Amino acid sequence: MRPMSEHWHDRIESDPLILRGKPCFHGTRIPVGLILGYMACGKTSEQIIDQFPDLNSSHLTAALEYARDLADFEAAAL
């Protein structure tokens, strides 16, 4: 289990100069939405990490936490 102090904010950034501000993993040009799409299509963590060697399991966890927080935010805004 990872420490509670680590949060998706530690792994994901949005910079208007990188991919027009789409959320990406720190230090990469890999959009979080792309990885979430791979997960939604049933790709395993190992398959995703093999395809994107700059990522590790903590990046994938961060993507899921990001999606969860975004879904919670959207539900609260409705």
N, CA, C and O atoms as a Tinker XYZ file with bonds, in Angstrom:
   312  protein
     1  N      0.849000   -1.176000    0.000000    73     2
     2  CA     0.000000    0.000000    0.000000    64     1     3
     3  C      0.894000    1.238000    0.000000    63     2     4     5
     4  O      1.910000    1.264000    0.694000    81     3
     5  N      0.530000    2.258000   -0.765000    73     3     6
     6  CA     1.363000    3.450000   -0.846000    64     5     7
     7  C      1.006000    4.442000    0.247000    63     6     8     9
     8  O     -0.101000    4.412000    0.786000    81     7
     9  N      1.940000    5.316000    0.572000    73     7    10
    10  CA     1.686000    6.275000    1.647000    64     9    11
    11  C      0.541000    7.220000    1.304000    63    10    12    13
    12  O      0.345000    7.573000    0.141000    81    11
    13  N     -0.209000    7.626000    2.315000    73    11    14
    14  CA    -1.343000    8.517000    2.107000    64    13    15
    15  C     -0.905000    9.903000    1.635000    63    14    16    17
    16  O     -1.708000   10.619000    1.037000    81    15
    17  N      0.343000   10.302000    1.886000    73    15    18
    18  CA     0.786000   11.633000    1.494000    64    17    19
    19  C      0.898000   11.777000   -0.023000    63    18    20    21
    20  O      0.830000   12.887000   -0.549000    81    19
    21  N      1.070000   10.650000   -0.727000    73    19    22
    22  CA     1.138000   10.704000   -2.181000    64    21    23
    23  C     -0.283000   10.787000   -2.734000    63    22    24    25
    24  O     -1.160000   10.022000   -2.334000    81    23
    25  N     -0.496000   11.700000   -3.634000    73    23    26
    26  CA    -1.805000   11.942000   -4.198000    64    25    27
    27  C     -1.621000   12.123000   -5.693000    63    26    28    29
    28  O     -0.496000   12.301000   -6.158000    81    27
    29  N     -2.697000   12.082000   -6.447000    73    27    30
    30  CA    -2.541000   12.215000   -7.903000    64    29    31
    31  C     -1.872000   13.521000   -8.283000    63    30    32    33
    32  O     -1.243000   13.601000   -9.339000    81    31
    33  N     -1.989000   14.548000   -7.451000    73    31    34
    34  CA    -1.325000   15.835000   -7.731000    64    33    35
    35  C      0.189000   15.678000   -7.813000    63    34    36    37
    36  O      0.866000   16.484000   -8.452000    81    35
    37  N      0.717000   14.648000   -7.171000    73    35    38
    38  CA     2.157000   14.402000   -7.202000    64    37    39
    39  C      2.612000   13.804000   -8.527000    63    38    40    41
    40  O      3.809000   13.790000   -8.814000    81    39
    41  N      1.696000   13.319000   -9.328000    73    39    42
    42  CA     2.030000   12.621000  -10.575000    64    41    43
    43  C      1.465000   13.275000  -11.834000    63    42    44    45
    44  O      1.950000   13.010000  -12.934000    81    43
    45  N      0.448000   14.125000  -11.689000    73    43    46
    46  CA    -0.269000   14.665000  -12.848000    64    45    47
    47  C     -0.202000   16.185000  -12.831000    63    46    48    49
    48  O     -0.354000   16.818000  -11.786000    81    47
    49  N      0.028000   16.763000  -14.015000    73    47    50
    50  CA     0.074000   18.214000  -14.138000    64    49    51
    51  C     -0.677000   18.650000  -15.395000    63    50    52    53
    52  O     -0.882000   17.869000  -16.324000    81    51
    53  N     -1.069000   19.894000  -15.395000    73    51    54
    54  CA    -1.693000   20.492000  -16.565000    64    53    55
    55  C     -0.961000   21.789000  -16.862000    63    54    56    57
    56  O     -1.016000   22.739000  -16.081000    81    55
    57  N     -0.275000   21.820000  -17.995000    73    55    58
    58  CA     0.529000   22.972000  -18.392000    64    57    59
    59  C      0.051000   23.425000  -19.761000    63    58    60    61
    60  O      0.060000   22.632000  -20.703000    81    59
    61  N     -0.367000   24.678000  -19.899000    73    59    62
    62  CA    -0.878000   25.137000  -21.189000    64    61    63
    63  C      0.139000   25.010000  -22.329000    63    62    64    65
    64  O     -0.240000   25.048000  -23.500000    81    63
    65  N      1.413000   24.861000  -21.999000    73    63    66
    66  CA     2.439000   24.708000  -23.032000    64    65    67
    67  C      2.665000   23.256000  -23.438000    63    66    68    69
    68  O      3.405000   22.982000  -24.383000    81    67
    69  N      2.031000   22.325000  -22.728000    73    67    70
    70  CA     2.173000   20.896000  -23.048000    64    69    71
    71  C      0.805000   20.351000  -23.432000    63    70    72    73
    72  O     -0.120000   20.335000  -22.619000    81    71
    73  N      0.686000   19.909000  -24.671000    73    71    74
    74  CA    -0.570000   19.342000  -25.200000    64    73    75
    75  C     -1.775000   20.236000  -24.910000    63    74    76    77
    76  O     -2.852000   19.751000  -24.565000    81    75
    77  N     -1.579000   21.531000  -25.053000    73    75    78
    78  CA    -2.647000   22.526000  -24.864000    64    77    79
    79  C     -3.324000   22.413000  -23.491000    63    78    80    81
    80  O     -4.516000   22.688000  -23.355000    81    79
    81  N     -2.555000   22.008000  -22.486000    73    79    82
    82  CA    -3.072000   21.976000  -21.124000    64    81    83
    83  C     -3.774000   20.695000  -20.724000    63    82    84    85
    84  O     -4.304000   20.606000  -19.616000    81    83
    85  N     -3.791000   19.688000  -21.606000    73    83    86
    86  CA    -4.401000   18.414000  -21.205000    64    85    87
    87  C     -3.611000   17.841000  -20.036000    63    86    88    89
    88  O     -2.384000   17.939000  -20.020000    81    87
    89  N     -4.285000   17.248000  -19.062000    73    87    90
    90  CA    -3.570000   16.641000  -17.935000    64    89    91
    91  C     -2.637000   15.531000  -18.421000    63    90    92    93
    92  O     -3.054000   14.607000  -19.120000    81    91
    93  N     -1.373000   15.644000  -18.038000    73    91    94
    94  CA    -0.339000   14.672000  -18.397000    64    93    95
    95  C      0.412000   14.260000  -17.143000    63    94    96    97
    96  O      0.324000   14.908000  -16.101000    81    95
    97  N      1.144000   13.179000  -17.269000    73    95    98
    98  CA     1.992000   12.749000  -16.161000    64    97    99
    99  C      3.235000   13.638000  -16.130000    63    98   100   101
   100  O      3.813000   13.945000  -17.173000    81    99
   101  N      3.642000   14.047000  -14.927000    73    99   102
   102  CA     4.802000   14.922000  -14.756000    64   101   103
   103  C      5.990000   14.409000  -15.562000    63   102   104   105
   104  O      6.312000   13.221000  -15.538000    81   103
   105  N      6.629000   15.326000  -16.273000    73   103   106
   106  CA     7.841000   14.977000  -17.001000    64   105   107
   107  C      7.624000   14.205000  -18.277000    63   106   108   109
   108  O      8.590000   13.754000  -18.893000    81   107
   109  N      6.373000   14.039000  -18.698000    73   107   110
   110  CA     6.075000   13.310000  -19.931000    64   109   111
   111  C      5.085000   14.121000  -20.763000    63   110   112   113
   112  O      4.568000   15.149000  -20.326000    81   111
   113  N      4.845000   13.636000  -21.943000    73   111   114
   114  CA     3.773000   14.179000  -22.778000    64   113   115
   115  C      2.688000   13.097000  -22.940000    63   114   116   117
   116  O      1.996000   13.044000  -23.956000    81   115
   117  N      2.561000   12.263000  -21.946000    73   115   118
   118  CA     1.574000   11.176000  -21.967000    64   117   119
   119  C      0.307000   11.674000  -21.275000    63   118   120   121
   120  O      0.311000   11.899000  -20.064000    81   119
   121  N     -0.782000   11.849000  -22.037000    73   119   122
   122  CA    -2.016000   12.344000  -21.428000    64   121   123
   123  C     -2.681000   11.293000  -20.541000    63   122   124   125
   124  O     -2.706000   10.105000  -20.863000    81   123
   125  N     -3.206000   11.757000  -19.438000    73   123   126
   126  CA    -3.901000   10.876000  -18.499000    64   125   127
   127  C     -5.102000   10.221000  -19.181000    63   126   128   129
   128  O     -5.372000    9.040000  -18.964000    81   127
   129  N     -5.821000   10.983000  -20.003000    73   127   130
   130  CA    -6.987000   10.444000  -20.703000    64   129   131
   131  C     -6.645000    9.260000  -21.587000    63   130   132   133
   132  O     -7.444000    8.332000  -21.713000    81   131
   133  N     -5.473000    9.277000  -22.199000    73   131   134
   134  CA    -5.043000    8.157000  -23.037000    64   133   135
   135  C     -4.898000    6.894000  -22.196000    63   134   136   137
   136  O     -5.349000    5.819000  -22.591000    81   135
   137  N     -4.269000    7.032000  -21.040000    73   135   138
   138  CA    -4.058000    5.874000  -20.166000    64   137   139
   139  C     -5.389000    5.373000  -19.606000    63   138   140   141
   140  O     -5.602000    4.165000  -19.503000    81   139
   141  N     -6.278000    6.286000  -19.248000    73   139   142
   142  CA    -7.604000    5.870000  -18.774000    64   141   143
   143  C     -8.359000    5.132000  -19.877000    63   142   144   145
   144  O     -9.096000    4.184000  -19.605000    81   143
   145  N     -8.175000    5.563000  -21.101000    73   143   146
   146  CA    -8.791000    4.866000  -22.236000    64   145   147
   147  C     -8.262000    3.450000  -22.391000    63   146   148   149
   148  O     -9.025000    2.521000  -22.655000    81   147
   149  N     -6.954000    3.288000  -22.226000    73   147   150
   150  CA    -6.370000    1.943000  -22.283000    64   149   151
   151  C     -6.960000    1.069000  -21.175000    63   150   152   153
   152  O     -7.288000   -0.096000  -21.401000    81   151
   153  N     -7.091000    1.642000  -19.978000    73   151   154
   154  CA    -7.673000    0.886000  -18.863000    64   153   155
   155  C     -9.118000    0.512000  -19.167000    63   154   156   157
   156  O     -9.544000   -0.607000  -18.885000    81   155
   157  N     -9.868000    1.443000  -19.738000    73   155   158
   158  CA   -11.279000    1.190000  -20.049000    64   157   159
   159  C    -11.434000    0.094000  -21.095000    63   158   160   161
   160  O    -12.441000   -0.614000  -21.118000    81   159
   161  N    -10.437000   -0.042000  -21.956000    73   159   162
   162  CA   -10.478000   -1.081000  -22.992000    64   161   163
   163  C    -10.011000   -2.437000  -22.472000    63   162   164   165
   164  O     -9.987000   -3.416000  -23.218000    81   163
   165  N     -9.640000   -2.496000  -21.194000    73   163   166
   166  CA    -9.266000   -3.773000  -20.597000    64   165   167
   167  C     -7.787000   -4.086000  -20.615000    63   166   168   169
   168  O     -7.395000   -5.205000  -20.284000    81   167
   169  N     -6.949000   -3.127000  -20.994000    73   167   170
   170  CA    -5.510000   -3.377000  -20.953000    64   169   171
   171  C     -5.066000   -3.548000  -19.503000    63   170   172   173
   172  O     -5.550000   -2.852000  -18.611000    81   171
   173  N     -4.158000   -4.465000  -19.281000    73   171   174
   174  CA    -3.633000   -4.678000  -17.934000    64   173   175
   175  C     -2.577000   -3.626000  -17.615000    63   174   176   177
   176  O     -2.055000   -2.958000  -18.507000    81   175
   177  N     -2.279000   -3.492000  -16.345000    73   175   178
   178  CA    -1.217000   -2.569000  -15.928000    64   177   179
   179  C      0.093000   -2.916000  -16.616000    63   178   180   181
   180  O      0.818000   -2.030000  -17.069000    81   179
   181  N      0.393000   -4.198000  -16.692000    73   179   182
   182  CA     1.631000   -4.634000  -17.317000    64   181   183
   183  C      1.671000   -4.251000  -18.792000    63   182   184   185
   184  O      2.707000   -3.804000  -19.283000    81   183
   185  N      0.565000   -4.419000  -19.500000    73   183   186
   186  CA     0.514000   -4.044000  -20.911000    64   185   187
   187  C      0.725000   -2.546000  -21.103000    63   186   188   189
   188  O      1.430000   -2.125000  -22.020000    81   187
   189  N      0.116000   -1.751000  -20.242000    73   187   190
   190  CA     0.245000   -0.294000  -20.349000    64   189   191
   191  C      1.678000    0.129000  -20.045000    63   190   192   193
   192  O      2.247000    0.951000  -20.764000    81   191
   193  N      2.259000   -0.419000  -18.997000    73   191   194
   194  CA     3.626000   -0.061000  -18.629000    64   193   195
   195  C      4.606000   -0.522000  -19.700000    63   194   196   197
   196  O      5.595000    0.162000  -19.963000    81   195
   197  N      4.348000   -1.671000  -20.320000    73   195   198
   198  CA     5.204000   -2.125000  -21.425000    64   197   199
   199  C      5.157000   -1.140000  -22.589000    63   198   200   201
   200  O      6.178000   -0.873000  -23.222000    81   199
   201  N      3.981000   -0.603000  -22.869000    73   199   202
   202  CA     3.818000    0.336000  -23.980000    64   201   203
   203  C      4.353000    1.730000  -23.632000    63   202   204   205
   204  O      4.820000    2.457000  -24.509000    81   203
   205  N      4.282000    2.096000  -22.353000    73   203   206
   206  CA     4.725000    3.415000  -21.890000    64   205   207
   207  C      5.744000    3.221000  -20.767000    63   206   208   209
   208  O      5.395000    3.349000  -19.594000    81   207
   209  N      6.998000    2.915000  -21.108000    73   207   210
   210  CA     7.991000    2.588000  -20.076000    64   209   211
   211  C      8.332000    3.746000  -19.135000    63   210   212   213
   212  O      8.975000    3.525000  -18.109000    81   211
   213  N      7.916000    4.976000  -19.459000    73   211   214
   214  CA     8.134000    6.090000  -18.539000    64   213   215
   215  C      7.167000    6.049000  -17.358000    63   214   216   217
   216  O      7.336000    6.792000  -16.391000    81   215
   217  N      6.158000    5.188000  -17.434000    73   215   218
   218  CA     5.152000    5.086000  -16.379000    64   217   219
   219  C      5.405000    3.865000  -15.516000    63   218   220   221
   220  O      6.065000    2.912000  -15.934000    81   219
   221  N      4.867000    3.910000  -14.301000    73   219   222
   222  CA     4.901000    2.746000  -13.416000    64   221   223
   223  C      3.531000    2.619000  -12.753000    63   222   224   225
   224  O      2.616000    3.386000  -13.054000    81   223
   225  N      3.397000    1.668000  -11.867000    73   223   226
   226  CA     2.085000    1.408000  -11.272000    64   225   227
   227  C      1.550000    2.597000  -10.483000    63   226   228   229
   228  O      0.335000    2.780000  -10.403000    81   227
   229  N      2.430000    3.411000   -9.897000    73   227   230
   230  CA     1.934000    4.568000   -9.158000    64   229   231
   231  C      1.323000    5.611000  -10.099000    63   230   232   233
   232  O      0.424000    6.348000   -9.694000    81   231
   233  N      1.792000    5.682000  -11.335000    73   231   234
   234  CA     1.169000    6.574000  -12.321000    64   233   235
   235  C     -0.243000    6.091000  -12.654000    63   234   236   237
   236  O     -1.165000    6.896000  -12.783000    81   235
   237  N     -0.404000    4.787000  -12.792000    73   235   238
   238  CA    -1.722000    4.237000  -13.121000    64   237   239
   239  C     -2.699000    4.456000  -11.971000    63   238   240   241
   240  O     -3.869000    4.770000  -12.192000    81   239
   241  N     -2.216000    4.292000  -10.755000    73   239   242
   242  CA    -3.050000    4.575000   -9.583000    64   241   243
   243  C     -3.440000    6.046000   -9.557000    63   242   244   245
   244  O     -4.585000    6.387000   -9.261000    81   243
   245  N     -2.487000    6.910000   -9.866000    73   243   246
   246  CA    -2.772000    8.351000   -9.898000    64   245   247
   247  C     -3.836000    8.673000  -10.945000    63   246   248   249
   248  O     -4.692000    9.527000  -10.714000    81   247
   249  N     -3.790000    7.995000  -12.094000    73   247   250
   250  CA    -4.797000    8.227000  -13.137000    64   249   251
   251  C     -6.188000    7.861000  -12.632000    63   250   252   253
   252  O     -7.151000    8.586000  -12.880000    81   251
   253  N     -6.293000    6.750000  -11.933000    73   251   254
   254  CA    -7.586000    6.342000  -11.390000    64   253   255
   255  C     -8.060000    7.304000  -10.303000    63   254   256   257
   256  O     -9.246000    7.629000  -10.242000    81   255
   257  N     -7.147000    7.762000   -9.446000    73   255   258
   258  CA    -7.515000    8.735000   -8.412000    64   257   259
   259  C     -7.979000   10.044000   -9.049000    63   258   260   261
   260  O     -8.937000   10.665000   -8.588000    81   259
   261  N     -7.290000   10.453000  -10.109000    73   259   262
   262  CA    -7.666000   11.674000  -10.833000    64   261   263
   263  C     -9.088000   11.529000  -11.392000    63   262   264   265
   264  O     -9.911000   12.433000  -11.248000    81   263
   265  N     -9.367000   10.397000  -12.025000    73   263   266
   266  CA   -10.695000   10.161000  -12.590000    64   265   267
   267  C    -11.762000   10.132000  -11.497000    63   266   268   269
   268  O    -12.853000   10.671000  -11.679000    81   267
   269  N    -11.450000    9.509000  -10.374000    73   267   270
   270  CA   -12.396000    9.461000   -9.258000    64   269   271
   271  C    -12.697000   10.865000   -8.746000    63   270   272   273
   272  O    -13.857000   11.218000   -8.536000    81   271
   273  N    -11.661000   11.658000   -8.546000    73   271   274
   274  CA   -11.866000   13.021000   -8.058000    64   273   275
   275  C    -12.636000   13.869000   -9.065000    63   274   276   277
   276  O    -13.481000   14.678000   -8.682000    81   275
   277  N    -12.349000   13.688000  -10.334000    73   275   278
   278  CA   -13.063000   14.424000  -11.364000    64   277   279
   279  C    -14.533000   14.020000  -11.379000    63   278   280   281
   280  O    -15.409000   14.873000  -11.518000    81   279
   281  N    -14.807000   12.730000  -11.237000    73   279   282
   282  CA   -16.199000   12.262000  -11.212000    64   281   283
   283  C    -16.919000   12.801000   -9.975000    63   282   284   285
   284  O    -18.082000   13.196000  -10.061000    81   283
   285  N    -16.250000   12.819000   -8.845000    73   283   286
   286  CA   -16.853000   13.373000   -7.631000    64   285   287
   287  C    -17.135000   14.848000   -7.789000    63   286   288   289
   288  O    -18.180000   15.331000   -7.352000    81   287
   289  N    -16.217000   15.573000   -8.407000    73   287   290
   290  CA   -16.396000   17.003000   -8.624000    64   289   291
   291  C    -17.564000   17.267000   -9.555000    63   290   292   293
   292  O    -18.382000   18.147000   -9.286000    81   291
   293  N    -17.653000   16.528000  -10.636000    73   291   294
   294  CA   -18.732000   16.706000  -11.604000    64   293   295
   295  C    -20.078000   16.392000  -10.970000    63   294   296   297
   296  O    -21.058000   17.094000  -11.222000    81   295
   297  N    -20.141000   15.352000  -10.156000    73   295   298
   298  CA   -21.406000   14.985000   -9.515000    64   297   299
   299  C    -21.853000   16.071000   -8.541000    63   298   300   301
   300  O    -23.043000   16.364000   -8.428000    81   299
   301  N    -20.895000   16.658000   -7.846000    73   299   302
   302  CA   -21.224000   17.707000   -6.884000    64   301   303
   303  C    -21.664000   18.985000   -7.605000    63   302   304   305
   304  O    -22.443000   19.768000   -7.062000    81   303
   305  N    -21.167000   19.193000   -8.821000    73   303   306
   306  CA   -21.483000   20.415000   -9.574000    64   305   307
   307  C    -22.870000   20.345000  -10.203000    63   306   308   309
   308  O    -23.454000   21.380000  -10.525000    81   307
   309  N    -23.397000   19.158000  -10.378000    73   307   310
   310  CA   -24.702000   19.013000  -11.029000    64   309   311
   311  C    -25.786000   19.467000  -10.147000    63   310   312
   312  O    -26.955000   19.418000  -10.530000    81   311
